[in-house]
């Protein structure tokens, strides 16, 4: 009863811990701030602290004064979920896109409260209590890693709790056997055929097949499970990956930011192998030349149209943004192609992106001149606008 009263007296402190933990949520194996906070609290209670178990896990050990070798484990989880918090509380998440939406902040506050209360009564303890703060509960296998590193060695029993919205405040629910459903991941490969949305009869639509599968999964419960057994299937997340099969043995170009990596040939699994890691990612492109051509430039004057009169596009001003490669020319026989960046895809070419208004000058007359912009290499090109100056003969 003394321990229970001690915990009850610390409700405000535990609530403050929970609010602070809620403000600093971290995803699986990223619980750096959290583990620091937990370890500092456990140390302040006079516990023996072990850090780095299961990568970011923390274990606090309270040794009783007796001679018993028995050890009991109490466990809480630490990681948060990739969810954007929209509530406007004073203690709302400070980490964009991450939130304690499964109660792990409360679990940690409860276990810290138990650790502090029991540390005050260690003289009445005969054995050992281990306070286990587990990372990566949300599918990361944090418990397995901690067990493999010995957090349960010598522990005869371990206890854990989970906050439950349907349980009245002040009550604790206890049940024999499993309480909650397991979360499992699986991969399903659906092979379709590519096509156009306007001609679906020529395709095998993997999205439609996937939708039918999600509904069919429910028959595992309704038609393949004993009605007196407890079971549930809920598909909470899925990803569709388009894996074309027509790109095998295809020549592609690779660019890392502003560095041309060279030409590669795709394998049977539509992949290429690079010689080194590229943390920022790599852009892959095909041997394709996009072309942008203006309409023929004409002019209507009060005296009548100038259609048929020779004219020359003397200048073009192109507003570029982060462009790495471009060829521009006037569509007549005498003008030359002007290249901003000429890249040799043998690897190792440093590229300089151009963000500016560039002027280009042309020679030669034509009856219907146009300006053509093209690009031979798979590099970024962004044209914000273009104006031309025309001289009539």
ABEGO torsion letter per residue (X at the ends): XAAAAAAAAAAAAAAAAAAAAAABBBBBGABAAAAAAAAAAAAAAGBBBBBGBGGABBBBBBBBABABABBBBBBBBABBBBBBBABBBAABBABBGBBBAAGAAAAAAAAAAAAAAAAAAAAABABBBBBBBBBGABGAGAAAAAAAAGAABGBABBBBBBBBAABBBGBBBBBBEBABBBBBBBBBBBBBBBBBAABAAABBBAAAAAAAAAAAAAAAAAAABBAABBBBBBBABBBBBBBBAAABGBBBBBBBEABBAEBBBBBAAGBBBBABBBAAEBBBBBBBBBBBBBBBBBBBBAAEBABGBBBBBABBBBBBBGBABBBBBBBBAABBBBBABBBBBAEGBBBBBBBBBBBBBBBEBBABBBBBBBBABBBBBBBAEBBBBBBBX
